[in-house]
Amino acid sequence: MNGNKLLTIFLALGMGLSLVACSSDKPESKKEEAKVAEKKKEEKRMDTQDRTAKLSVPKDLSPYFTSSREGVGKMESMLKDNGSIVYKCLNEENKYELNAEIKLSSSSAEKSADQQNSMYGENDEDKKYKPCTFEGFDAYSQTINLGTVENTRLHYYVDYPVEDINKVVSIEINQKNDKEKDTSDLEPFAKAIIENMKLEKVKEEKKEEVKQEVKEEKVDENSKEIVGESSRAKLTLPRDLTSFYTPSEKYDTIKGKQDKGNIGYTLSRKDPDRSIYVNICTDSSDTLEEAIVFHNEHLSKGEEPFTEYTLGEYSGYRSTSYTNYWNSANDTTYRYKLNYPVGDKNVILSCSVTLRDNSDDTTGLEDILLAALQQLKVEIK
């Protein structure tokens, strides 16, 4: 009998201790969960959006991805003027760089890939974008050496459904000055981005139009120069086109023009009607390759994709577009993305020259732009 009482006492003590242990475990578990939730809540994020969707990524990607290379510094991030988000880390000693750029676009991954593939010939099958599945999403990918095996790009166009619309997320990973020729960091970098990315549909809101007084830029018509400034460079040209170039045809009016970051010339006459518009500005992209990828994703109606082209001594890309008007006038426009060397540096120029008349004769059209480029003064900021 005494033995049963002792057994009962020990069992009661055991159950009491286990209950204490359980009750002490639950608060700790809840504390850990709260810490994780608080950490996610405090995580700073970067946003970019277009007309229909908003994309968000962590400002600090290091908890999710760290380069395997020795000597690589902390991952930096920034939001560019063109709306793309950039991550970058580098080794100052050997100039090795690993970066990523994320952009939003509409349409479909297939269409985006097709536009890029149209730039390659029949013998460039290995350079073309191929269909794939990336972290559960339908996508197209390309891995290509940019000039040498030390510079490699991995690029994804990802179909990302958001409610009743489809967005295309462009994830571009670039590795530069890679002496080890090791591309093992590229795929994990891209995966870390898409796994921690958020995309949501932007609700359309009807906004009342607010009339604002716009201050016009004061232009000194008596100045001998036209000047355009951007965050990247200052561009200067002689105001008088005829001071360095003689048009092959006669025009009633030849004027230099400037509008913020854009400079150029307008040549026009009435009989017969003929006008030429020349425009030069800096491109927001860091590299020519980046500029072409971005602009080929955002082609205007009737505009062809940019293809490799050399204008005089300037290498780059050109696209062509045609517009027909009801009064039989036609617009032929050549658009260019060009490398423009400035000392030991380089700037990307975005240029165009448009002919508007009733014929398709574009003879000498590019000569005007080339003459202007040869007179152009560029001060990189």
For each residue, the residues with C-beta under 8 A, 3 or more apart:
1: 4 5
2: 5 6
3: 6 7
4: 1 7 8
5: 1 2 8 9
6: 2 3 9 10
7: 3 4 10 11
8: 4 5 11 12
9: 5 6 12 13
10: 6 7 13 14
11: 7 8 14 15
12: 8 9 15 16
13: 9 10 16 17
14: 10 11 17 18
15: 11 12 18 19
16: 12 13 19 20
17: 13 14 20 21
18: 14 15 21 22
19: 15 16 22 23
20: 16 17 23 24
21: 17 18 24 25
22: 18 19 25 26
23: 19 20 26 27
24: 20 21 27 28
25: 21 22 28 29
26: 22 23 29 30
27: 23 24 30 31
28: 24 25 31 32
29: 25 26 32 33
30: 26 27 33 34
31: 27 28 34 35
32: 28 29 35 36
33: 29 30 36 37
34: 30 31 37 38
35: 31 32 38 39
36: 32 33 39 40
37: 33 34 40 41
38: 34 35 41 42
39: 35 36 42 43
40: 36 37 43
41: 37 38
42: 38 39
43: 39 40 58 59 60
44: 58 59 60
45: 56 57 58 59 198
46: 56 57 58 59 77 79 85
47: 54 55 56
48: 54 55 79 83 84 85 102 103 104
49: 53 54 55 83 104 202
50: 53 83 104 105 106 202
51: 202
52: 106 165 167 201 202
53: 49 50 104 162 165 167 199 200 201 202
54: 47 48 49 199 200 201 202
55: 47 48 49 85 102 104 169 197 198 199
56: 45 46 47 197 198 199 200
57: 45 46 61 85 102 193 196 197 198
58: 43 44 45 46 61 63 64 196
59: 43 44 45 46 77
60: 43 44 63 75 77
61: 57 58 64 65 75 77 87 192 193 196
62: 65 66 74 75
63: 58 60
64: 58 61 192 195 196
65: 61 62 75 188 189 192 193
66: 62 75
67: 72 75 89 98 185 189
68: 184 185
69: 72 91 96 98 180 185
70: 91
71: 91 93 94 96
72: 67 69 89 90 91 96 98
73: 89 90 91 92
74: 62 89
75: 60 61 62 65 66 67 87 88 89
76: 87 88 89
77: 46 59 60 61 85 86 87 88
78: 85 86 88
79: 46 48 83 84 85 86
80: 83 84 85 86 284
81: 231 284
82: 103 284 285 294
83: 48 49 50 79 80 103 104
84: 48 79 80 101 102 103 294
85: 46 48 55 57 77 78 79 80 101 102 103
86: 77 78 79 80 99 100 101 102
87: 61 75 76 77 99 100 189 193
88: 75 76 77 78 97 98 99 100
89: 67 72 73 74 75 76 97 98 99
90: 72 73 95 96 97 98
91: 69 70 71 72 73 94 95 96 97
92: 73 95
93: 71
94: 71 91 177 179
95: 90 91 92 176 177
96: 69 71 72 90 91 175 176 177 178 179
97: 88 89 90 91 174 175 176 177
98: 67 69 72 88 89 90 173 174 175 176 185 189
99: 86 87 88 89 173 174 176
100: 86 87 88 171 172 173 174 189 190 193
101: 84 85 86 170 171 172 174 290
102: 48 55 57 84 85 86 169 170 171 172 193 197
103: 48 82 83 84 85 169 170 172 294 297
104: 48 49 50 53 55 83 167 168 169 170
105: 50 112 167 168 170 297 298
106: 50 52 166 167 168
107: 111 112 168
108: 111 112 159 166 168
109: 112 113 138 139 140 157 158 159 168
110: 113 114 131 140
111: 107 108 114 115
112: 105 107 108 109 115 116 140 157 168 170 297
113: 109 110 116 117 128 129 131 140 142 157
114: 110 111 117 118
115: 111 112 118 296 297 299 305
116: 112 113 119 120 128 129 142 293 296 305
117: 113 114 120 128 129
118: 114 115 305
119: 116 292 296 305 306 307 308
120: 116 117 124 125 127 128
121: 124
122: 125
123:
124: 120 121 127 128
125: 120 122 128
126:
127: 120 124 142 144
128: 113 116 117 120 124 125 142
129: 113 116 117 140 141 142 155 157
130: 140 141 142
131: 110 113 138 139 140
132: 139 140 141
133: 136 137 138 139
134: 137 139 141 156 158 190 194
135: 191 194 195
136: 133
137: 133 134 158 159 160 194
138: 109 131 133 158 159
139: 109 131 132 133 134 156 157 158 159
140: 109 110 112 113 129 130 131 132 156 157
141: 129 130 132 134 154 155 156 157
142: 113 116 127 128 129 130 153 154 155
143: 152 153 154 155 183 186
144: 127 152 153 155
145: 148 149 151 152 153
146: 151 152 153 174 289
147: 151
148: 145 151
149: 145 152 178 181
150: 176 177 178 179 181
151: 145 146 147 148 174 175 176 177 178
152: 143 144 145 146 149 174 175 178 183 186
153: 142 143 144 145 146 172 173 174 175 289
154: 141 142 143 172 173 183 186 187 190
155: 129 141 142 143 144 170 171 172 173 293
156: 134 139 140 141 169 170 171 172 190
157: 109 112 113 129 139 140 141 168 169 170
158: 109 134 137 138 139 168 169 170 171 194
159: 108 109 137 138 139 166 167 168
160: 137 166 167 168 169 199
161: 165 166 167
162: 53 165 166 167 199 200 201
163: 201
164: 201
165: 52 53 161 162 201
166: 106 108 159 160 161 162
167: 52 53 104 105 106 159 160 161 162 199
168: 104 105 106 107 108 109 112 157 158 159 160 297
169: 55 102 103 104 156 157 158 160 194 197 199
170: 101 102 103 104 105 112 155 156 157 158 293 297
171: 100 101 102 155 156 158 190 193 194
172: 100 101 102 103 153 154 155 156 290 293
173: 98 99 100 153 154 155 186 189 190
174: 97 98 99 100 101 146 151 152 153
175: 96 97 98 151 152 153 178 183 185 186
176: 95 96 97 98 99 150 151
177: 94 95 96 97 150 151
178: 96 149 150 151 152 175 181 182 183
179: 94 96 150
180: 69
181: 149 150 178
182: 178 185
183: 143 152 154 175 178 186
184: 68 187 188
185: 67 68 69 98 175 182 188 189
186: 143 152 154 173 175 183 189 190
187: 154 184 190 191
188: 65 184 185 191 192
189: 65 67 87 98 100 173 185 186 192 193
190: 100 134 154 156 171 173 186 187 193 194
191: 135 187 188 194 195
192: 61 64 65 188 189 195 196
193: 57 61 65 87 100 102 171 189 190 196 197
194: 134 135 137 158 169 171 190 191 197
195: 64 135 191 192
196: 57 58 61 64 192 193
197: 55 56 57 102 169 193 194
198: 45 55 56 57
199: 53 54 55 56 160 162 167 169
200: 53 54 56 162
201: 52 53 54 162 163 164 165
202: 49 50 51 52 53 54
203:
204:
205:
206:
207:
208:
209:
210:
211:
212:
213:
214:
215:
216:
217: 259 260
218:
219: 223 258
220: 223
221:
222:
223: 219 220 226 239
224: 238 239 240
225: 236 237 238 239
226: 223 236 237 238 239 256 257 258 263 264
227: 234 235 236 258 263
228: 234 235 236 258 259 260 261 262 263 280 281
229: 233 234 235 260 261
230: 233 260 261 281 282 284
231: 81 381
232: 282 284 347 380 381
233: 229 230 282 342 347 378 379 380 381
234: 227 228 229 378 379 381
235: 227 228 229 261 263 280 281 282 376 377 378
236: 225 226 227 228 263 376 377 378 379
237: 225 226 256 263 264 280 372 375 376 377
238: 224 225 226 241 243 244 256 375
239: 223 224 225 226 256
240: 224 243 256
241: 238 244 245 247 254 256 265 267 368 372
242: 245 246 247 254
243: 238 240
244: 238 241 371 375
245: 241 242 367 368 371 372
246: 242
247: 241 242 250 251 254 267 364 368
248: 363 364 367
249: 269 274 364
250: 247 269
251: 247 254 267 268 269 274
252: 268 269 270
253: 266 267 268 269
254: 241 242 247 251 265 266 267
255: 265 266
256: 226 237 238 239 240 241 263 264 265
257: 226 262 263 264 265 266
258: 219 226 227 228 262 263
259: 217 228 262 263
260: 217 228 229 230
261: 228 229 230 235 281 282
262: 228 257 258 259 279 280 281
263: 226 227 228 235 236 237 256 257 258 259 279 280 281
264: 226 237 256 257 277 278 279 280 372
265: 241 254 255 256 257 276 277 278 368 372
266: 253 254 255 257 275 276 277 278
267: 241 247 251 253 254 275 276 368
268: 251 252 253 274 275 276
269: 249 250 251 252 253 272 273 274 275
270: 252 273
271:
272: 269 357 358
273: 269 270 329 356 357 358
274: 249 251 268 269 355 356 357
275: 266 267 268 269 355 356 357
276: 265 266 267 268 353 354 355 356 365 368
277: 264 265 266 352 353 354 356
278: 264 265 266 351 352 353 368 369 372
279: 262 263 264 351 352 353
280: 228 235 237 262 263 264 349 350 351 369 372 373 376
281: 228 230 235 261 262 263 349 350 351
282: 230 232 233 235 261 347 348 349 350
283: 291 337 348 349 350
284: 80 81 82 230 232
285: 82 288 290 291 294 348
286: 290 348
287: 290 291 348
288: 285 291 292 316 317 337 338 339 348
289: 146 153 292 293
290: 101 172 285 286 287 293 294
291: 283 285 287 288 294 295 317 337 348 350
292: 119 288 289 295 296 306 317 337
293: 116 155 170 172 289 290 296 297
294: 82 84 103 285 290 291 297 298
295: 291 292 298 299 306 319 337
296: 115 116 119 292 293 299 305 306
297: 103 105 112 115 168 170 293 294
298: 105 294 295
299: 115 295 296 303 304 305 319
300: 303 321
301:
302: 321 322 323
303: 299 300 319 320 321 335
304: 299 307 319 320 321
305: 115 116 118 119 296 299 319
306: 119 292 295 296 317 318 319 335 337
307: 119 304 317 318 319
308: 119 316 317
309: 316 317 318 336
310: 314 315 316
311: 314 316 318 336 338 366 369 370 373
312: 370 373 374
313:
314: 310 311 338 339 340 349 373
315: 310 338 339
316: 288 308 309 310 311 336 337 338 339 349
317: 288 291 292 306 307 308 309 336 337 338
318: 306 307 309 311 334 335 336 337
319: 295 299 303 304 305 306 307 334 335
320: 303 304 332 333 334 335
321: 300 302 303 304 331 332 333 335
322: 302 330 331 332 333
323: 302 330 331 333
324: 328 329 330 331
325: 328 329 330 331
326:
327:
328: 324 325 358
329: 273 324 325 356 357 358
330: 322 323 324 325 356 357 358 359 360
331: 321 322 323 324 325 354 355 356
332: 320 321 322 354 355 360 362 365
333: 320 321 322 323 352 353 354 355
334: 318 319 320 352 353 354 365 366 369
335: 303 306 318 319 320 321 350 351 352
336: 309 311 316 317 318 349 350 351 352 369
337: 283 288 291 292 295 306 316 317 318 348 349 350
338: 288 311 314 315 316 317 348 349 351 373
339: 288 314 315 316 346 348
340: 314 346 347 348 349 373 376 378
341: 345 346
342: 233 345 346 347 378 379 380
343:
344:
345: 341 342 380
346: 339 340 341 342
347: 232 233 282 340 342 378 380
348: 282 283 285 286 287 288 291 337 338 339 340
349: 280 281 282 283 314 316 336 337 338 340 373
350: 280 281 282 283 291 335 336 337
351: 278 279 280 281 335 336 338 369 373
352: 277 278 279 333 334 335 336
353: 276 277 278 279 333 334 365 366 368 369
354: 276 277 331 332 333 334
355: 274 275 276 331 332 333 362 365
356: 273 274 275 276 277 329 330 331
357: 272 273 274 275 329 330 361
358: 272 273 328 329 330
359: 330
360: 330 332
361: 357
362: 332 355 365 366
363: 248
364: 247 248 249 367 368
365: 276 332 334 353 355 362 368 369
366: 311 334 353 362 369 370
367: 245 248 364 370 371
368: 241 245 247 265 267 276 278 353 364 365 371 372
369: 278 280 311 334 336 351 353 365 366 372 373
370: 311 312 366 367 373 374
371: 244 245 367 368 374 375
372: 237 241 245 264 265 278 280 368 369 375 376
373: 280 311 312 314 338 340 349 351 369 370 376
374: 312 370 371
375: 237 238 244 371 372
376: 235 236 237 280 340 372 373
377: 235 236 237
378: 233 234 235 236 340 342 347
379: 233 234 236 342
380: 232 233 342 345 347
381: 231 232 233 234
